[in-house]
């Protein structure tokens, strides 16, 4: 089994995130049809998956987790637009590069800069 970035939300939902293109492929393969998946609007993001039914606050925390590890955040250091979709809405065509997927239906979540900064600060504090 592939090793993903992991995050346990305050309410106890387990979240996985890909680390690179090949890891994103492995992550998408383990997603169940009704599970929530996240990716930034811009290219260069981990795919993020909430395992099982999201508990209170997990969707927002997963969106922040996705934004914090994205190229969009690293490049712009501003708000990040996230797409949220179900596993059943993901598709892969043979011509798509490794780590690239299409999505049939999604909703948008705007993650504010301050939310990302607070998340990253908390992550640093937990490492110490």
C-alpha positions as CSV (number, residue, x, y, z in Angstrom):
1,X,0.0,0.0,0.0
2,X,1.2,3.5,-0.8
3,X,2.1,5.8,2.0
4,X,0.3,9.1,1.9
5,X,0.4,12.3,3.9
6,X,-2.1,11.8,6.7
7,X,-4.1,14.2,8.8
8,X,-6.6,13.4,11.6
9,X,-9.2,16.1,11.9
10,X,-10.3,17.5,15.3
11,X,-13.5,15.4,14.9
12,X,-11.7,12.2,14.1
13,X,-11.9,12.0,10.3
14,X,-8.9,10.5,8.6
15,X,-7.6,12.4,5.6
16,X,-5.0,11.2,3.0
17,X,-3.1,13.4,0.6
18,X,-0.9,12.4,-2.3
19,X,2.8,13.4,-2.3
20,X,3.5,13.4,-6.1
21,X,2.0,12.4,-9.4
22,X,2.5,8.6,-8.9
23,X,1.3,8.8,-5.3
24,X,-1.8,10.7,-6.5
25,X,-2.5,7.8,-8.8
26,X,-2.3,5.3,-5.9
27,X,-4.5,7.6,-3.8
28,X,-7.3,7.9,-6.4
29,X,-7.3,4.1,-6.8
30,X,-8.2,3.6,-3.2
31,X,-11.0,6.2,-3.1
32,X,-14.5,4.8,-2.6
33,X,-17.3,6.1,-4.9
34,X,-19.1,8.1,-2.2
35,X,-16.0,9.5,-0.5
36,X,-15.0,13.2,-0.7
37,X,-12.0,14.1,-2.8
38,X,-10.3,17.6,-3.1
39,X,-7.9,19.2,-5.6
40,X,-7.0,22.8,-6.2
41,X,-8.4,24.7,-9.2
42,X,-4.9,25.2,-10.4
43,X,-2.5,22.4,-11.4
44,X,0.1,21.1,-9.0
45,X,-1.9,19.9,-6.0
46,X,-2.2,16.8,-4.0
47,X,-5.4,14.9,-4.3
48,X,-6.9,14.7,-0.9
49,X,-9.4,12.1,0.3
50,X,-11.5,11.9,3.4
51,X,-11.9,8.3,4.4
52,X,-15.5,7.3,5.1
53,X,-18.2,9.7,5.9
54,X,-16.8,13.2,6.9
55,X,-17.4,14.2,10.5
56,X,-18.1,17.7,11.6
57,X,-15.6,20.2,10.2
58,X,-13.7,17.6,8.1
59,X,-14.6,19.1,4.7
60,X,-13.2,22.5,5.5
61,X,-10.1,21.0,7.2
62,X,-9.5,18.7,4.1
63,X,-9.8,21.8,1.8
64,X,-7.3,23.7,3.9
65,X,-4.9,20.6,4.0
66,X,-5.1,20.4,0.2
67,X,-4.5,24.2,-0.2
68,X,-1.5,24.2,2.2
69,X,0.4,21.6,0.1
70,X,-0.4,23.0,-3.3
71,X,1.8,24.8,-5.8
72,X,-0.8,27.6,-5.9
73,X,-0.2,28.3,-2.2
74,X,3.6,28.0,-2.5
75,X,3.7,30.4,-5.5
76,X,1.1,33.0,-4.5
77,X,0.8,32.8,-0.7
78,X,-2.9,33.9,-1.0
79,X,-6.4,32.5,-1.0
80,X,-6.7,29.1,-2.8
81,X,-9.7,27.8,-4.7
82,X,-10.4,24.1,-4.1
83,X,-12.6,21.7,-6.0
84,X,-14.6,19.1,-3.9
85,X,-16.0,16.1,-5.6
86,X,-17.1,12.4,-5.0
87,X,-14.9,9.5,-6.0
88,X,-17.6,8.4,-8.5
89,X,-17.1,11.6,-10.5
90,X,-13.4,11.0,-11.2
91,X,-12.3,9.6,-14.6
92,X,-9.0,8.8,-16.3
93,X,-8.4,8.7,-20.0
94,X,-5.5,6.8,-21.5
95,X,-4.0,10.1,-22.9
96,X,-3.8,11.7,-19.4
97,X,-0.4,12.0,-17.7
98,X,0.4,10.2,-14.5
99,X,-1.3,11.9,-11.6
100,X,-3.9,13.7,-13.9
101,X,-7.6,13.0,-13.7
102,X,-10.8,14.5,-15.0
103,X,-13.8,15.3,-12.8
104,X,-17.4,15.3,-14.0
105,X,-19.0,17.3,-11.3
106,X,-17.5,19.4,-8.4
107,X,-18.2,22.3,-6.1
108,X,-15.8,25.1,-5.1
109,X,-14.5,26.0,-1.7
110,X,-12.4,29.1,-1.2
111,X,-9.7,28.7,1.4
112,X,-8.5,31.9,2.8
113,X,-4.8,32.8,3.3
114,X,-5.3,33.1,7.1
115,X,-6.8,29.6,7.3
116,X,-3.7,28.2,5.6
117,X,-1.3,30.1,7.8
118,X,-3.1,29.0,10.9
119,X,-3.1,25.3,9.7
120,X,0.7,25.5,8.9
121,X,1.4,27.1,12.3
122,X,-0.5,24.4,14.1
123,X,1.4,21.7,12.1
124,X,4.7,23.2,13.1
125,X,3.7,23.4,16.8
126,X,2.7,19.8,16.8
127,X,6.1,18.7,15.4
128,X,7.9,20.4,18.3
